[in-house]
Amino acid sequence: MKIKTIITGATGMVGEGVLLECLNHPDVEQVLVINRRPGGITHPKLQEIIHQDLMNLAPIEAELAGYNACFFCAGISSVGISKEEYKHITYDITLNVGETLVKLNPDMTFCYITGAGTDSSEQGKVAWARVKGATENALLKIFKNGYMFRPGFMKATAGQKNVKSYYKYFAWLYPIGRLLYPAGFCTLTEVGQAMINAAIKGYSKKIVEVKDIVELAKA
């Protein structure tokens, strides 16, 4: 099976890491990235659409058909923004994209980057975790092939450009954390490989924790 995938968030650290894995993988034959600004990567497999408003996909909707996977890596930290804005970006925008894509590509595999600690019950005390949980639950209702990825600390891929400036102060923790607490640490290479394998082969779990990411990456 060959993968034709749409990637969101490719100008961020996670999305860029997933994109690089897709471009290097022999079973991924086409990649479409939807960016608000040029990503600066060129490749024979890669097509880029510059589009500012993911709540209004009508101008580009015709270009989103014919894909069998979406790796949704767009997102934002809850730090420094209101609960309303965080919900809009995390829940409303994600669901708008998902509903549009499933209408155009009913059998699409949708892999969503959420996060360790997400609250599936939607009842916990942590606001961001409730919103992420609600987003996961809604996506799983509309995608029969939906997988919710919950990575913890992720090691960047060599050569990445879109890495937060503070990352270098924490990168040294990775080998120690992977050794002492493997359930909380994975690489972006593993995340990308796991998403590709989920699209090709599926996976037994819809909620994909760190240990599942590592296992699925080897599948």
C-alpha positions in Angstrom: 0.0 0.0 0.0 1.3 3.4 -1.0 0.6 6.4 1.2 -0.7 9.8 0.0 -0.8 12.0 3.1 -1.7 15.5 4.1 0.4 17.0 6.9 -0.5 20.0 9.0 1.9 21.8 11.3 4.9 21.1 9.1 6.6 24.4 10.1 6.6 23.2 13.7 9.0 20.8 15.4 6.7 17.8 15.4 5.3 18.3 11.9 8.7 18.9 10.4 10.0 15.7 12.0 7.0 13.7 10.6 7.4 15.3 7.2 11.1 14.3 6.9 10.2 10.7 7.7 7.5 10.8 5.0 9.8 12.2 2.4 12.4 9.5 3.2 10.0 6.5 3.3 9.6 4.4 0.2 5.9 3.7 0.8 5.0 7.4 1.0 4.5 8.5 -2.6 2.9 11.9 -2.2 2.9 14.5 0.6 0.7 17.7 0.7 1.5 20.2 3.5 -0.9 23.0 4.4 1.2 25.9 5.8 0.5 29.5 6.7 4.0 30.4 5.6 6.5 28.6 3.2 8.2 25.7 4.8 11.4 26.0 2.8 11.6 22.3 1.9 11.5 21.1 -1.7 11.2 17.5 -2.8 9.7 15.6 -5.7 7.1 14.0 -3.4 6.1 17.3 -1.8 3.4 19.8 -2.6 2.7 22.8 -0.5 -0.4 24.9 -0.1 -0.2 28.3 1.7 -3.5 28.9 3.4 -4.1 31.1 6.4 -7.5 30.0 7.8 -8.1 26.3 8.6 -11.6 27.2 9.6 -12.3 28.1 6.0 -11.1 25.3 3.7 -13.5 26.0 0.9 -10.9 27.8 -1.3 -8.6 24.7 -1.2 -11.1 21.9 -0.7 -10.8 20.6 -4.2 -7.1 20.0 -3.6 -7.6 17.9 -0.5 -9.3 14.9 -2.2 -7.5 11.7 -3.2 -5.5 11.2 0.0 -5.5 8.2 2.2 -3.8 9.6 5.3 -3.6 12.8 7.3 -0.9 13.4 9.9 -2.3 16.3 11.9 0.6 17.9 13.8 -0.7 21.5 14.1 -1.2 22.7 17.6 -0.3 25.2 20.3 0.7 25.3 23.9 -2.0 26.4 26.4 0.6 28.6 28.2 -0.2 32.3 27.8 -3.5 32.2 26.0 -7.1 32.1 27.2 -9.1 28.9 27.6 -11.4 30.1 24.8 -8.6 30.6 22.3 -6.9 27.3 23.2 -10.2 25.5 22.7 -10.8 27.2 19.4 -7.3 26.3 18.1 -7.2 22.8 19.5 -10.8 21.6 19.1 -12.7 23.8 16.7 -10.0 24.0 14.0 -9.0 20.4 14.3 -12.6 19.2 14.0 -13.2 21.5 11.0 -10.2 20.0 9.2 -11.2 16.5 10.2 -14.8 16.8 9.1 -13.8 18.3 5.7 -11.2 15.5 5.1 -13.5 12.6 6.0 -16.2 14.0 3.6 -13.6 14.0 0.8 -11.7 10.9 1.8 -14.0 8.5 3.8 -11.4 5.8 4.3 -8.6 8.1 5.3 -6.4 7.2 8.3 -6.2 10.2 10.6 -3.2 10.4 13.0 -3.6 13.2 15.5 -0.7 14.5 17.7 -2.2 15.1 21.1 -0.1 14.6 24.2 0.8 12.5 27.2 -1.7 13.2 30.0 -4.7 13.9 27.8 -7.9 13.4 29.6 -10.3 11.0 27.7 -13.0 11.5 30.4 -13.1 15.2 29.7 -13.8 15.6 33.5 -10.4 16.2 35.0 -9.1 19.4 36.6 -6.5 20.2 33.9 -8.1 22.4 31.3 -5.8 21.6 28.4 -6.1 17.9 29.0 -9.9 18.1 28.9 -9.8 19.9 25.6 -7.4 17.5 24.1 -9.5 14.6 25.4 -12.7 16.1 23.8 -10.8 16.5 20.5 -9.6 12.9 20.6 -13.1 11.6 21.3 -14.7 13.7 18.6 -12.1 12.6 16.0 -12.6 8.9 16.9 -16.3 9.3 16.2 -15.7 10.6 12.7 -12.7 8.5 11.6 -13.0 4.8 11.6 -9.2 4.7 11.0 -8.3 7.3 13.6 -5.3 7.1 15.9 -4.6 9.5 18.7 -0.8 9.9 19.3 0.2 10.8 22.8 4.0 11.4 22.8 5.9 12.8 25.8 9.4 14.2 25.4 10.4 13.9 21.7 14.0 13.9 20.5 14.3 16.1 17.3 15.6 14.6 14.1 19.1 15.6 13.0 18.9 18.5 10.5 15.6 19.9 11.7 15.2 23.7 11.3 12.0 24.2 13.3 13.2 23.5 16.8 12.3 25.8 19.7 15.3 27.7 21.0 14.9 26.3 24.5 15.1 22.7 23.2 18.9 22.7 23.3 18.7 23.2 27.1 16.7 20.0 27.5 18.0 17.7 24.7 20.7 16.3 26.9 18.0 14.7 29.1 16.8 12.4 26.3 19.2 9.5 26.7 18.8 9.5 30.5 15.1 9.8 30.3 14.8 7.0 27.7 16.8 4.7 29.9 15.1 5.5 33.2 11.6 6.3 32.1 11.0 4.8 28.6 7.3 5.4 28.8 7.9 9.1 28.6 10.5 9.5 25.9 10.6 8.8 22.1 12.1 10.3 19.0 10.4 12.2 16.2 11.8 9.5 13.9 9.7 7.0 15.8 6.7 9.2 15.7 6.9 9.6 12.0 7.5 5.9 11.3 4.7 5.0 13.7 2.2 7.2 11.8 3.3 5.8 8.5 2.9 2.2 9.8 -0.5 3.0 11.2 -1.6 4.2 7.8 -0.2 1.1 6.1 -1.0 -1.6 8.5 -3.3 -0.2 11.2 -2.8 -0.8 14.9 -4.7 -2.6 17.6 -5.1 0.5 19.8 -6.7 3.9 18.9 -4.9 5.7 21.8 -1.2 5.5 21.0 0.9 6.1 24.0 4.8 6.4 24.0 5.4 2.7 24.4 2.9 2.1 21.5 4.7 4.6 19.3 8.0 2.8 19.8 6.4 -0.5 19.1 4.5 0.7 16.0 7.6 2.4 14.6 9.2 -1.1 14.4 6.1 -2.8 12.8 
